[in-house]
Amino acid sequence: MEGIIARLRMSAAAMPGAQRALAELVLADPDAVSHMTIVALAGRCGVSTGSVTRLCRALGLRGYPELRIALAADSGRIKAEPWSSTMGADVSEDDDIPRVAEVVRAAIRQAVGDTIGGLDLDAVGRAARALAAARRVWVFGIGGSGTVASELQQRLHPIGVPAWATLDPHLAVSGAALLGPRDALVGISHSGRTRETIDVLAQAASSGATTIAVTNDAASPLAGQASIPLITVVRQAGLRTEALSSRHGQLAVIDLLFIATAQCAVEQASRSVRTAQQAVAPRKERL
């Protein structure tokens, strides 16, 4: 039977605001929540006890005591079965490398295929034109999304787009404050609820810059604040590869965005690439 933590993961994104905030708090530390009173949990999240009760009912539970019991049971199972709780049921610790490779291949293929198939391509075109015309571009993300942000910056810079990326939220928000109507900012967050990324994008928007969001949740605050939201489609699977799959979905978006941006400024991109290649060529090891 599916555990309460898995059910929360699958349904949290579609929940109303207060319930979603509660779900995210529960998922952050289910064991701790299993020891909290309903008043303590509501106060920790800044919502009413009624919101906690509605969350329980949305999960098919009779009330908060049942949620606490379910969380305690799931937390105990996770401690007793660390492999399956972390990696899921699709692979076991005894599977051979070909089996593991097939599961990972399938997860990546689904993430990339679903994302490209579901993208608003008109939005991609608008984002590419904004990046190609921008005086400067900031790209920002936290954690795994920060790795993807750095990847986008490294692709844009050689084609002549003046782009910067940072993992420092203070530097990012100060940089966003200095942007203007001729600039752009790309905020990347799988959940669309990373507070630092939302704050940086909001600052860029208030400065008049074009804001582009790459997120997996069209209903998230990040997507709602962005001038141009680009939505990945990464579904939770049996294998706990959502972090890995989310990155591949994001990379598929930035691959497409990078190429479309280069197409919007072919002469500039070609000239910049040639110049960069000429600068690097003497430094490559000669065999």
Helices and strands as residue ranges (DSSP letters): H 4-11, G 12-14, H 17-28, H 30-33, H 38-45, H 49-58, H 64-80, H 82-87, H 97-118, H 121-133, E 137-141, H 144-156, G 157-159, E 163-166, H 169-177, E 184-188, H 195-206, E 210-215, H 221-225, E 228-231, H 242-264, H 266-280, G 281-283
